[in-house]
Amino acid sequence: MVPSEHLEQVRLVSWFRKTYPNVRIFAVPNGGHRGPSQGVALKAEGVSPGVPDLCVPAWALWVEMKRETGGVVSPVQKDWIEYLQGIGHHVIVGRGFEDARR
C-alpha cells in the first residue's frame, strides 16, 4: 500500500526538524476541502492554489510533496514552480519521503 501524501509529508517534516534543528521549515496549507465561505475568506487573505506544500526560507527551498506513485503535478503547480525557479528559488517535487529527503 502506498502511503498518502499527508503521511509522506509528516515523515519528511519530522525527519527535517530532527536533522536540521536550527533551520525552519513550514507548511503552506493550500490544499484540503473547505466550505465556500471559508474558501472565499482564505482567498481574500492571500491563499493561492498551486503553491508548493513546504518552504525552507533559509535555503530559498520549496517542496511539492507527492505520493511515491500516482501523484501528478497540476498545471497551476507547474506555473508556481516555474515562477519560483525564475526568481532564483529552488523547488523539488518529492515523490514520497525518501525521494524528498534525497
Secondary structure in CASP SS format (residue, H / E / C, confidence):
PFRMAT SS
TARGET T0000
AUTHOR 0000-0000-0000
METHOD secondary structure of the structure
MODEL  1
M C 1.00
V C 1.00
P C 1.00
S C 1.00
E H 1.00
H H 1.00
L H 1.00
E H 1.00
Q H 1.00
V H 1.00
R H 1.00
L H 1.00
V H 1.00
S H 1.00
W H 1.00
F H 1.00
R H 1.00
K H 1.00
T H 1.00
Y C 1.00
P C 1.00
N C 1.00
V C 1.00
R C 1.00
I C 1.00
F E 1.00
A E 1.00
V C 1.00
P C 1.00
N C 1.00
G C 1.00
G C 1.00
H C 1.00
R C 1.00
G C 1.00
P H 1.00
S H 1.00
Q H 1.00
G H 1.00
V H 1.00
A H 1.00
L H 1.00
K H 1.00
A H 1.00
E H 1.00
G C 1.00
V C 1.00
S C 1.00
P C 1.00
G C 1.00
V C 1.00
P C 1.00
D C 1.00
L E 1.00
C E 1.00
V E 1.00
P H 1.00
A H 1.00
W H 1.00
A C 1.00
L E 1.00
W E 1.00
V E 1.00
E E 1.00
M E 1.00
K E 1.00
R C 1.00
E C 1.00
T C 1.00
G C 1.00
G C 1.00
V C 1.00
V C 1.00
S C 1.00
P H 1.00
V H 1.00
Q H 1.00
K H 1.00
D H 1.00
W H 1.00
I H 1.00
E H 1.00
Y H 1.00
L H 1.00
Q H 1.00
G H 1.00
I C 1.00
G C 1.00
H C 1.00
H E 1.00
V E 1.00
I E 1.00
V E 1.00
G E 1.00
R E 1.00
G C 1.00
F H 1.00
E H 1.00
D H 1.00
A H 1.00
R H 1.00
R C 1.00
END
